[in-house]
C-alpha cells in the first residue's frame, strides 16, 4: 500500500524490478494528499517494504 502526504503524480510500480514474471493489476496512478493506493502484484513471492520502494517510481521523484 502506498500512502502520500503530498501530491504524487504518475506513480508506477515497476514490477520487473521485483521479478521478471511479476505483473501489477494497474498502471499509472495519481494520489492526492492523504490518499492511499494498493497495488495487487502477481507472479512474485513475498516482497518486503524496502524492495517494494525500489520498484516504485513517479514523475515527482526527487
N, C-alpha and C positions, 0 to 999 in steps of 0.2 A: 504494500500500500504506500502511496506517495501522498504526503500532506505538505501543503505550502502555505507560507505566511504572506507572500507577496505574489504578484502576477507571474506566472510561469508559462511562457509561450512555447508552443510546439514541442511538448515533452514527448520523447520517444524512448522506448525500451529496446535496445539493440540486443535481441535475443541471441544473435550469433556470437556475442561475447560470453554468453552463458554456456552454450552448447551448440555445435554446428547443426543439430537436428531440432533445436528448440523453435517454437513459434508462439507469438503473442496473439491474443484474441482481438486486439485493437491496435491501431496505429497512433498517429499524432493526437495529442490532447493539449488543450489549453486549460490551466487551472487558475481560477480567481482566488484572491486571498481567502484563506480558510477552507477552501475546497479540498477534497481528497479524491484520489483515483486508485482503483485496484486493477492491476494487470493480471490476467489469467495466462499463465505460461505452461505450455505442454512440451513434452519431448526432452526434458532435462530432469535431473534428480533434484535433491534439496539444494536450495540456494540461500546463503546467509546474507545479511544486510550489506556487508562490505562488498561482496561480489555483485550484488544487485545494483549498488550505487555506481560501480564501474561500467555497468551496461546502460545506465540512464544518461541521456543527453537531451539538451534543449537549446532553443535559439538564444536564450538569455544566459547561457553558461558563461561563467567568468573564469 
